[in-house]
Amino acid sequence: METIEIKNRVAESSLVTINLEEYYPKDSIAVFDLKDFLFKELIIKEKEFRAALQNTNWQQYENKCVAVTCTTDAVIPIWAYMLVATYLQTVAKEIFYGDEKALFNSLFLRNLSQFNAEDYAGKRIVIKGCGELPIPEAAYMDITNKLRPVVKSIMYGEPCSTVPVYKRKE
């Protein structure tokens, strides 16, 4: 009987897989919503706003990355954001203007800024998809922008089932 050799062509290929989950932010995230400090969720009454901030438990934001936002349709004076920042600055790890998603994307992209595309020069790259953690679209765009000038090709998915994204014309 003839022996049939089974080859794993994926393992033998020159594909390099990049898993963006390695750049996932590990910082704790909190949201400070100005809506909770507005009169009828519409306007800021300065005296009451200042008093409410003074009575806030700021320790709940200790060592966290805090997104400062307003989830209601209100006109917020600039000084209100500045005042909130003065309180958060003493306890928070970092303060960002925007919602939780914007903060998360910012942290993710900052982590990804450490990625050195030159390490992958001339290689065939697969950007891993379908992982355990949700990866923001901005991260996929950023990694593509970093890799495109130096790699031979970029694909998305898993090595056994990829979608071609870019191939250098030779």
Secondary structure, DSSP 8 states (H G I E B T S, - for coil): --------HHHHS-EEEE-GGGG---S-EEEEEGGGGSBTTTB--HHHHHHHHHTS-GGGGTT-EEEEE--SS----HHHHHHHHHHHTTT-SEEEES-HHHHHHHHHHHHHTT--GGGGTT-EEEEE-S-SS---HHHHHHHHHHHTTT-SEEEEEETTEEEEEEE---
